[in-house]
Amino acid sequence: MKKLVLATALSVLAFSACANEVAPSVDKQTCEKPVYPKSALMNEESGTVILSILVGPDGNVVDSKVEKSSGSKALDKATVKIYSSCKFKPGAKDDKPKQAWNKLEYVWNLSVFHWLFG
């Protein structure tokens, strides 16, 4: 699958910076293809969403919450949908998988979206 539109995993860890702890990381190949919400397209909405994602030791999303809204409920909801569909490499402590939070950023940009998916 094509890479997500300007999607970038932030290196912000939700737990201590000990060398033996690793944050979860997203496997972008497993994510649902982004779909620009029709209402956001009609209103020409764009923006950046920052999500906190709780990843279980099995790599599945357990919970998510919008940390910073794009200003559009439709774009925020679509971002949650995209990342909830992804498989993650789970966080680890002492080389053992563990449930952990990570922050992800998704940028919705009308001109780039039309170029890639239009």
C-alpha positions in Angstrom: 0.0 0.0 0.0 1.2 3.5 -0.7 2.5 5.3 2.3 0.1 7.3 4.3 -0.3 11.0 3.3 2.3 12.9 5.2 1.8 10.6 8.2 4.7 10.7 10.6 5.2 8.9 13.8 6.5 11.3 16.4 9.4 10.2 18.6 7.5 11.4 21.7 7.5 8.6 24.2 4.7 8.2 26.8 7.0 6.5 29.2 10.5 7.0 30.7 13.6 7.4 28.5 15.3 4.4 29.8 17.5 2.6 27.3 15.7 -0.7 27.9 12.2 0.7 26.9 11.0 1.0 23.3 7.9 2.8 22.1 5.4 1.1 19.8 5.8 1.8 16.1 3.2 1.7 13.4 3.4 -0.7 10.4 2.0 1.7 7.8 1.6 -1.1 5.2 -1.3 -2.5 7.4 -3.2 0.7 7.7 -6.5 1.4 6.0 -6.2 3.7 3.0 -7.0 7.3 4.0 -10.3 8.6 2.9 -10.8 12.4 3.0 -14.2 12.9 4.6 -16.7 14.4 2.1 -17.8 17.1 4.6 -14.2 18.2 5.0 -13.7 18.2 1.3 -16.8 20.4 0.7 -15.7 22.8 3.5 -12.0 22.7 2.2 -10.8 21.7 5.7 -7.3 20.7 6.4 -5.0 20.5 9.4 -2.9 18.3 11.7 -4.2 15.8 14.2 -2.0 14.5 17.0 -3.2 11.2 18.5 -2.2 9.2 21.5 -2.5 5.5 20.7 -2.4 2.8 23.3 -0.9 -0.4 21.8 -1.3 -3.7 23.5 1.5 -6.3 23.7 -0.1 -8.1 20.7 0.4 -5.0 18.5 -3.3 -4.1 18.3 -4.8 -0.7 19.2 -6.4 -0.8 22.6 -7.4 2.9 22.9 -6.8 6.2 21.2 -7.5 9.8 22.0 -7.1 13.1 20.1 -4.4 15.1 21.8 -4.5 18.0 19.4 -7.4 18.5 17.1 -7.1 19.6 13.5 -10.1 21.9 14.1 -12.3 19.6 12.1 -14.3 16.8 13.9 -14.5 14.9 10.6 -10.7 14.9 10.1 -10.1 14.0 13.7 -12.5 11.1 13.4 -11.0 9.9 10.1 -7.5 9.9 11.6 -8.7 7.8 14.6 -10.2 5.4 12.0 -7.0 5.1 10.0 -4.7 4.4 12.9 -7.2 2.1 14.7 -6.9 -0.2 11.6 -3.1 -0.4 11.8 -1.0 -3.1 13.2 1.8 -2.0 15.5 5.1 -3.4 16.6 4.4 -3.3 20.4 6.4 -1.3 22.9 8.8 -3.3 24.9 10.6 -3.2 28.2 13.7 -5.4 28.8 12.9 -7.0 25.4 9.4 -8.1 26.5 6.3 -6.8 24.7 4.2 -4.5 26.8 1.2 -2.2 26.5 2.4 1.4 25.9 1.2 4.7 24.5 2.7 6.5 21.5 1.9 9.7 19.8 1.3 9.9 16.1 0.7 12.9 13.8 -1.4 13.0 10.7 -1.5 15.9 8.3 -4.6 16.4 6.1 -3.7 18.5 3.1 -6.2 19.0 0.3 -3.6 19.6 -2.5 -1.4 16.6 -1.6 -4.4 14.3 -1.1 -5.8 15.1 -4.5 -2.4 14.6 -6.1 -1.9 11.1 -4.5 -5.5 9.8 -4.3 -7.6 12.1 -6.5 
